[in-house]
Amino acid sequence: MKQFFEIRGKVQEVIEKAWPIIEKLVKFIAALLMFLQLNTLFGGGIAILSKGFVPVLLAVVSIFLDFCTIGVLALIYTAAQMLPTSWVLALVTLVVGVFLIGAALYFNRKTAGLFWAVPLLSKLGIPYMAPLGVGLFGPVTAVGGIAVGSFLTYYLRAIIGFLPSLGDEEATVTPLDVLNEQVLSNSAFYVFLIAMVMMTVVVYIVGTIRVQWNKIYALVLGLVVEVLIQFAGVLFFNTGENMGQVMLGTLFTLILGLLMALLGSEGNYNRIEKVRFEDDEYIYHVHAIPKTKIAKANKKVTNVTRDTSKMDLTANLGAVVEVSAKSARSTKGKSKTTKKRK
């Protein structure tokens, strides 16, 4: 176990030192995947925006932006790509997006950018990585971004499914009809929303319990809750969710979540130590929880060697004795002077 903690400590140290580069790399990869997906889904829009270099260019720009601003950029890009299909669809998407961004900012400004991470992870088949990460390492108020992202996921699915009909001038289907029937009146959306929110809350609560490997317990219990809610939705509300895909996505989420939990765990609650001390006014009782990270020895040893064969040790010893005698006579003289002054 000690070797595991030592290895993990080294990995954490490397990640901490390289975090500025890692954060930029994560932004680039996530933005590139998102803009490539949007380019594929709405590639028949504005010609210049459908070029292959545009997603790469936007991903490079995203390196210097925060996650929420990247989401705003993606919203503008999506609305612009919808313009040739239907200006009404572009307007509705823009209004819905602004409302969702405002709601995410209201819950938590720092984690508002999660609203576009949920559709991206959902397209990759692992949407539950978002609530898992928030529950393990984020504030519980970030659940607002998870809820907003869940809504956006189903809205984009509905729009993509009805995109040919919305582009037909003779069609009677409007974007508002799609929003109402495929999202607001869709039981599958509410089951997905409840599963995402409940998983976030469960992982956060269990992760704060003071037991060893609390984060691992949290992610396992959170995934169990998510699967049970999805299964209940299929069983009682006939949501039509493919449970095979849900279980496969849950398995990948479990593997990635275990890696995150093992690297992110800090406290060893099996070795809690109680400390008591007091001052003039208070008595303090403190619970000291040792970190699981093994401190690396920080010792610097300097070897100094000399060729003592050429040194006159007798002369040096005599010099030391002479200096000591002078110091003693000086001290004695100072002592007599002090006595005479008294």
C-alpha positions as CSV (number, residue, x, y, z in Angstrom):
1,M,0.0,0.0,0.0
2,K,2.9,2.4,0.8
3,Q,4.3,1.8,-2.7
4,F,1.0,2.6,-4.2
5,F,0.8,5.9,-2.3
6,E,4.3,6.8,-3.3
7,I,3.6,6.1,-7.0
8,R,0.4,8.1,-6.8
9,G,2.2,11.0,-5.0
10,K,4.7,11.1,-7.9
11,V,1.9,11.1,-10.5
12,Q,0.1,13.9,-8.6
13,E,3.3,15.9,-8.4
14,V,3.8,15.6,-12.2
15,I,0.2,16.5,-12.9
16,E,0.4,19.5,-10.6
17,K,3.6,20.8,-12.3
18,A,2.2,20.2,-15.8
19,W,-1.4,21.4,-15.0
20,P,-1.2,24.7,-17.1
21,I,-0.3,22.7,-20.2
22,I,-2.8,19.9,-19.4
23,E,-5.6,22.4,-19.0
24,K,-4.9,24.0,-22.4
25,L,-4.6,20.5,-24.0
26,V,-8.0,19.5,-22.5
27,K,-9.6,22.7,-23.8
28,F,-8.2,22.1,-27.2
29,I,-9.3,18.5,-27.5
30,A,-12.8,19.1,-26.0
31,A,-13.4,22.1,-28.2
32,L,-12.1,20.3,-31.3
33,L,-14.4,17.3,-30.7
34,M,-17.4,19.6,-30.1
35,F,-16.9,21.8,-33.2
36,L,-16.2,18.8,-35.4
37,Q,-19.5,17.2,-34.2
38,L,-21.4,20.5,-34.8
39,N,-19.7,20.8,-38.3
40,T,-20.9,17.2,-39.1
41,L,-24.4,17.7,-37.8
42,F,-25.0,21.2,-39.3
43,G,-22.4,21.1,-42.1
44,G,-24.9,22.1,-44.8
45,G,-25.1,25.6,-43.4
46,I,-22.8,28.5,-44.2
47,A,-20.2,27.4,-46.7
48,I,-17.2,29.1,-45.0
49,L,-18.1,27.7,-41.6
50,S,-18.3,24.2,-43.0
51,K,-14.7,24.1,-44.1
52,G,-12.5,21.5,-42.3
53,F,-10.0,24.1,-40.9
54,V,-12.7,26.0,-39.0
55,P,-13.1,23.6,-36.1
56,V,-9.3,23.4,-35.7
57,L,-9.1,27.2,-35.7
58,L,-11.9,27.6,-33.2
59,A,-10.2,24.9,-31.0
60,V,-7.0,26.8,-31.0
61,V,-8.8,30.0,-30.0
62,S,-10.6,28.1,-27.2
63,I,-7.2,27.4,-25.6
64,F,-7.2,31.1,-24.4
65,L,-10.9,31.1,-23.3
66,D,-12.6,29.8,-20.2
67,F,-15.1,26.9,-20.5
68,C,-18.2,29.1,-20.3
69,T,-16.9,31.4,-23.1
70,I,-16.2,28.3,-25.2
71,G,-19.8,27.3,-24.8
72,V,-21.0,30.7,-25.9
73,L,-18.8,30.4,-29.0
74,A,-20.3,27.0,-29.7
75,L,-23.8,28.5,-29.4
76,I,-23.1,31.3,-31.9
77,Y,-21.5,28.8,-34.3
78,T,-24.5,26.4,-34.1
79,A,-27.0,29.2,-34.6
80,A,-25.0,30.5,-37.6
81,Q,-25.0,27.0,-39.2
82,M,-28.8,26.8,-38.7
83,L,-29.4,30.1,-40.6
84,P,-29.5,28.6,-44.1
85,T,-31.9,25.9,-42.9
86,S,-34.3,28.1,-41.0
87,W,-33.8,31.5,-39.5
88,V,-36.6,30.7,-37.0
89,L,-34.7,27.7,-35.9
90,A,-31.6,29.7,-35.5
91,L,-33.4,32.4,-33.5
92,V,-35.1,29.8,-31.2
93,T,-31.8,28.1,-30.6
94,L,-30.1,31.3,-29.8
95,V,-32.8,32.3,-27.3
96,V,-32.9,28.9,-25.7
97,G,-29.1,28.9,-25.5
98,V,-28.9,32.4,-23.9
99,F,-31.5,31.3,-21.3
100,L,-29.6,28.1,-20.5
101,I,-26.3,30.0,-20.1
102,G,-28.0,32.5,-17.8
103,A,-29.4,29.6,-15.7
104,A,-26.0,27.9,-15.5
105,L,-24.3,31.2,-14.4
106,Y,-27.0,31.7,-11.8
107,F,-26.2,28.4,-10.1
108,N,-22.4,28.7,-10.2
109,R,-20.3,31.0,-12.3
110,K,-17.1,29.0,-12.1
111,T,-18.7,25.7,-13.3
112,A,-21.2,27.2,-15.8
113,G,-19.2,25.9,-18.7
114,L,-20.4,22.4,-17.8
115,F,-23.6,23.0,-19.8
116,W,-21.8,22.1,-23.1
117,A,-19.8,19.3,-21.6
118,V,-22.9,17.1,-21.1
119,P,-23.9,17.0,-24.8
120,L,-20.3,16.3,-25.8
121,L,-19.9,13.4,-23.4
122,S,-23.3,12.1,-24.3
123,K,-22.3,12.0,-28.0
124,L,-19.2,10.0,-26.9
125,G,-21.5,7.6,-24.9
126,I,-20.3,8.6,-21.4
127,P,-22.6,11.4,-20.3
128,Y,-22.3,10.4,-16.7
129,M,-18.7,11.4,-16.5
130,A,-20.0,15.0,-16.0
131,P,-22.0,14.4,-12.8
132,L,-19.3,12.1,-11.6
133,G,-16.6,14.7,-11.9
134,V,-18.7,17.4,-10.4
135,G,-19.7,15.1,-7.5
136,L,-16.2,14.1,-6.7
137,F,-14.3,17.4,-7.1
138,G,-16.8,20.2,-7.6
139,P,-19.2,22.2,-5.5
140,V,-22.7,20.9,-5.2
141,T,-24.1,24.1,-6.8
142,A,-22.5,22.9,-10.1
143,V,-25.5,20.6,-10.4
144,G,-27.2,23.5,-12.1
145,G,-24.7,23.2,-15.0
146,I,-25.5,19.5,-15.2
147,A,-29.2,20.1,-15.4
148,V,-28.8,22.8,-18.1
149,G,-26.5,20.4,-20.1
150,S,-29.1,17.6,-19.8
151,F,-31.7,19.9,-21.3
152,L,-29.4,21.0,-24.1
153,T,-28.5,17.4,-24.9
154,Y,-32.2,16.5,-25.6
155,Y,-32.8,19.8,-27.4
156,L,-30.0,19.1,-29.9
157,R,-31.1,15.5,-30.4
158,A,-34.6,16.7,-31.2
159,I,-33.5,19.4,-33.6
160,I,-31.1,17.0,-35.4
161,G,-33.9,14.5,-35.8
162,F,-36.3,17.0,-37.3
163,L,-33.8,19.1,-39.2
164,P,-35.0,18.0,-42.7
165,S,-38.6,18.8,-41.8
166,L,-37.7,22.2,-40.3
167,G,-35.9,23.1,-43.5
168,D,-38.9,22.4,-45.7
169,E,-41.0,25.5,-46.3
170,E,-44.2,23.4,-46.7
171,A,-43.7,21.5,-43.5
172,T,-46.1,22.4,-40.6
173,V,-43.6,21.5,-37.9
174,T,-42.0,24.4,-36.2
175,P,-39.0,24.6,-33.8
176,L,-41.3,25.4,-30.9
177,D,-43.3,22.2,-31.7
178,V,-40.2,20.2,-31.6
179,L,-39.1,21.8,-28.3
180,N,-42.5,21.1,-26.7
181,E,-43.1,17.6,-28.0
182,Q,-39.6,16.1,-28.0
183,V,-38.2,17.8,-24.9
184,L,-40.7,19.3,-22.6
185,S,-43.3,16.6,-23.1
186,N,-40.8,13.8,-23.3
187,S,-40.7,11.4,-20.3
188,A,-37.2,10.2,-21.4
189,F,-35.8,13.7,-20.9
190,Y,-37.1,13.9,-17.3
191,V,-35.8,10.5,-16.5
192,F,-32.3,11.4,-17.9
193,L,-32.5,14.7,-16.0
194,I,-33.3,13.1,-12.7
195,A,-30.6,10.5,-13.2
196,M,-28.0,13.1,-13.8
197,V,-29.0,15.3,-10.9
198,M,-29.4,12.5,-8.4
199,M,-26.1,11.0,-9.4
200,T,-24.4,14.4,-8.8
201,V,-26.0,14.8,-5.4
202,V,-25.3,11.2,-4.3
203,V,-21.7,11.2,-5.3
204,Y,-21.1,14.6,-3.6
205,I,-22.8,13.5,-0.3
206,V,-21.1,10.1,-0.1
207,G,-17.8,11.7,-1.1
208,T,-17.8,14.0,1.9
209,I,-18.2,11.1,4.4
210,R,-15.1,10.6,6.5
211,V,-14.1,7.1,5.6
212,Q,-11.2,5.6,3.7
213,W,-11.8,5.4,-0.1
214,N,-14.9,7.6,0.3
215,K,-14.6,8.7,-3.3
216,I,-14.6,5.2,-4.6
217,Y,-17.8,4.4,-2.6
218,A,-19.3,7.6,-3.9
219,L,-18.7,6.8,-7.6
220,V,-20.0,3.2,-7.3
221,L,-23.1,4.2,-5.4
222,G,-23.7,7.1,-7.8
223,L,-23.5,4.8,-10.9
224,V,-25.8,2.3,-9.2
225,V,-28.4,5.1,-8.6
226,E,-28.1,6.2,-12.2
227,V,-28.6,2.7,-13.6
228,L,-31.6,2.1,-11.4
229,I,-33.3,5.4,-12.4
230,Q,-32.7,4.6,-16.1
231,F,-34.1,1.1,-15.6
232,A,-37.1,2.4,-13.8
233,G,-37.7,4.8,-16.7
234,V,-37.7,2.0,-19.2
235,L,-39.9,-0.2,-17.0
236,F,-42.5,2.3,-15.8
237,F,-42.4,5.1,-18.4
238,N,-41.4,3.3,-21.5
239,T,-38.7,5.8,-22.3
240,G,-37.2,3.5,-25.0
241,E,-33.7,3.9,-23.6
242,N,-31.2,1.2,-24.8
243,M,-30.1,-0.3,-21.5
244,G,-27.2,-2.1,-23.2
245,Q,-25.7,1.2,-24.3
246,V,-26.4,2.6,-20.8
247,M,-24.6,-0.3,-19.1
248,L,-21.7,0.0,-21.6
249,G,-21.4,3.7,-20.9
250,T,-21.6,3.1,-17.2
251,L,-18.8,0.6,-17.4
252,F,-16.5,3.1,-19.1
253,T,-17.5,5.8,-16.6
254,L,-16.6,3.4,-13.8
255,I,-13.1,2.7,-15.2
256,L,-12.4,6.4,-15.7
257,G,-14.0,7.3,-12.4
258,L,-11.8,4.9,-10.5
259,L,-8.7,6.4,-12.0
260,M,-10.0,9.9,-11.0
261,A,-10.9,8.8,-7.5
262,L,-7.6,7.1,-6.8
263,L,-5.6,10.1,-8.0
264,G,-7.9,12.6,-6.2
265,S,-8.1,10.9,-2.7
266,E,-6.2,12.8,-0.1
267,G,-7.2,11.8,3.5
268,N,-6.5,8.5,5.2
269,Y,-9.5,8.3,7.6
270,N,-8.4,5.0,9.1
271,R,-5.6,6.8,11.0
272,I,-7.5,9.7,12.5
273,E,-5.6,11.2,15.4
274,K,-7.2,13.3,18.2
275,V,-5.3,16.3,19.5
276,R,-6.2,18.3,22.6
277,F,-4.6,21.6,23.7
278,E,-5.8,24.7,25.5
279,D,-5.0,28.3,26.1
280,D,-6.2,30.9,28.7
281,E,-9.8,31.0,27.2
282,Y,-10.5,27.8,25.2
283,I,-9.9,24.1,25.2
284,Y,-9.3,22.8,21.6
285,H,-10.1,19.3,20.4
286,V,-8.7,18.6,16.9
287,H,-9.1,15.6,14.6
288,A,-5.9,15.3,12.6
289,I,-6.4,13.3,9.4
290,P,-3.1,12.2,7.8
291,K,-2.8,12.6,4.1
292,T,-2.4,9.5,2.0
293,K,0.3,11.1,-0.1
294,I,3.7,10.0,1.1
295,A,6.0,12.9,1.6
296,K,9.1,12.7,-0.5
297,A,12.3,13.0,1.4
298,N,13.9,16.3,0.7
299,K,17.4,15.9,1.9
300,K,20.5,17.3,0.3
301,V,23.8,15.6,1.3
302,T,27.1,17.3,0.3
303,N,30.3,15.3,0.6
304,V,33.3,17.3,1.4
305,T,36.7,15.6,1.2
306,R,40.1,17.0,1.9
307,D,43.6,15.6,1.4
308,T,44.7,15.5,5.0
309,S,48.1,14.0,4.2
310,K,49.5,17.4,3.4
311,M,48.0,19.1,6.5
312,D,50.1,19.9,9.6
313,L,47.6,18.7,12.2
314,T,50.0,19.5,15.1
315,A,50.4,23.2,13.9
316,N,46.6,23.5,13.5
317,L,46.0,22.1,17.0
318,G,48.6,24.5,18.5
319,A,46.8,27.4,16.7
320,V,43.5,26.4,18.1
321,V,45.0,26.1,21.7
322,E,46.6,29.6,21.3
323,V,43.4,31.2,20.1
324,S,41.5,29.5,23.0
325,A,44.0,30.9,25.6
326,K,43.7,34.4,24.2
327,S,39.9,34.2,24.3
328,A,40.1,33.0,28.0
329,R,42.4,35.9,29.0
330,S,40.2,38.4,27.2
331,T,37.2,37.1,29.0
332,K,38.9,37.3,32.4
333,G,40.0,40.8,31.8
334,K,36.5,41.9,30.9
335,S,35.2,40.2,34.1
336,K,37.7,42.2,36.3
337,T,36.7,45.5,34.7
338,T,33.1,44.8,35.4
339,K,33.8,44.1,39.1
340,K,35.8,47.4,39.5
341,R,33.0,49.4,38.0
342,K,30.6,48.0,40.5
